[in-house]
């Protein structure tokens, strides 16, 4: 089987979930004795293609065109449909980003195929791939398979796989084969405007390597500065479960869970978080989970790598002091 990963960049910068999807593709390839190729699309992507070539892929396929400098769904679909027709992959994988949600279903439909979106995992059952999607805000999961001949299209949710597990190329560099595509201005029916920019205070928690998250156990908004001080001592970001953001104690952009952000940091420190499934689905991909809670039966301990049954108001200042002394 041949796997094609569509890596996402914008204005010359990677979306880190592209490497999470590449990690997923490499894992699938190991399970199915397949090969992985990677595509980067845009204008002036030579450097990005060279970076991809350092990963363990069979080849990198950069797609450059003046009309691809700015993202448009029409431009991407016309160009990528030509690449797919030429490369003839069995499985096309995407990171489940806002941009992918915009164009990938259209791309699949142009090929007469369906798409399994927002997957959190997969299984190999006798050579047949089964993709796993969460439903009802993570309360249950559905197993989904493809019908009909390849190519098949699927996207993986942010945090479903770890980007740091992407294997490097055994011999240093994979071959880079530039792809030329035929694209005309009249084929692009939309005009891109300025990129949407978050407010200055906004934060992308998906890029944070260390996160300190607070739950109902914080009790009152005046206690949040203690957690923020600990996050600062760690060099991490502060986050919260939904009740904290619903109360307005922290902005919604800091919310982790099924109705917030999905993250996979190196360290996730959960303070006073019970571990409801709606929260867990947003952080269970963390490399190391440390939970502190007074309730020894809190569900968060079921997924924690390290659990401390104790009072966060005793532990937070002590841990902060120890970290500051260590610095």
Beta strands, then each sheet from edge to edge (+ up, - down):
strand 1: 2-7
strand 2: 9-10
strand 3: 13-14
strand 4: 35-42
strand 5: 59-64
strand 6: 91-95
strand 7: 115-125
strand 8: 128-135
strand 9: 140-144
strand 10: 152-156
strand 11: 175-176
strand 12: 210-214
strand 13: 237-240
strand 14: 267-271
strand 15: 288-293
strand 16: 306-309
sheet 1: 9+ 8- 7+ 10+ 6+ 1+ 4+ 5+ 11+
sheet 2: 2+ 3-
sheet 3: 13+ 12+ 14+ 15+ 16+
end
